[in-house]
Structure formats: structure tokens, C-alpha cells
Amino acid sequence: MVELWRAAVAAARLMVGQRDYDVYVSRRRRFDAEAQVMSREEFFRYCQEQRYGGKGVKKCPC
């Protein structure tokens, strides 16, 4: 049941463009145990900027 819940949460995050922080950290650590990782807040901002274009950028041409 827990795995089903985690899969549902991951799917919901992907629908709104938010990647999973724990997956990000595990992948960074897999290649280099001393690798720097972003904090949750930095990771969230990074994902938002990647999805919506960052500061002052309008995606809609209207």
C-alpha cells in the first residue's frame, strides 16, 4: 500500500512539473558520494524555473 501511495504522489508531482527531490539526491549520491546537492527549496525553485521559464520570461505570446 505504501508503494502505491508513493507512486501516486510521484505521478501527481510529475503532472504539475515537480520532480522528486529524493530521487534527485539518490542519483547525485550514486555517482559521487561527496557531490553537492541542492536543498529542497533550491531544488523546487530550479524545477519551477525550468518549467515556467524563470524570472521575467513570458511563455504566452499574448
HUQUI-V272099 format. One record per residue. N is the residue number from 0. SS is DSSP state (H for helix, E for strand, - for the rest). PHI is phi as a letter, one per 30 degrees, with the letter a starting at -180 (* if undefined). D_LAST is the distance of its C-alpha to the last C-alpha in Angstrom with 2 decimals. Layout:
n-><N:N>
ss-><SS:SS>
phi-><PHI:PHI>
d_last-><D_LAST:D_LAST>
//
This chain:
n-><0:1:2:3:4:5:6:7:8:9:10:11:12:13:14:15:16:17:18:19:20:21:22:23:24:25:26:27:28:29:30:31:32:33:34:35:36:37:38:39:40:41:42:43:44:45:46:47:48:49:50:51:52:53:54:55:56:57:58:59:60:61>
ss-><-:H:H:H:H:H:H:H:H:H:H:H:H:H:H:-:-:-:-:-:H:H:H:H:H:H:H:H:H:H:H:-:-:-:-:-:-:-:-:H:H:H:H:H:H:H:H:H:H:H:H:H:-:-:-:-:-:-:-:-:-:->
phi-><*:d:d:d:d:d:d:d:d:d:d:d:d:d:d:c:i:c:d:d:d:d:d:e:d:d:d:d:d:d:d:a:d:c:d:d:b:d:d:e:d:d:d:d:d:e:d:d:d:d:d:c:j:i:d:i:c:c:d:d:d:d>
d_last-><45.46:44.14:42.82:41.02:39.39:38.34:36.85:34.88:33.58:32.63:30.80:28.89:27.91:26.72:24.57:22.62:22.75:25.71:28.57:32.17:33.62:37.19:36.56:35.00:38.11:40.56:39.10:39.20:42.78:43.89:43.62:44.76:46.41:45.75:42.06:39.79:37.37:34.47:34.99:33.22:30.86:30.12:29.67:27.23:25.10:25.36:24.20:21.22:20.18:20.78:18.69:15.68:15.81:17.84:17.47:14.55:12.59:9.04:8.90:5.50:3.81:0.00>
//
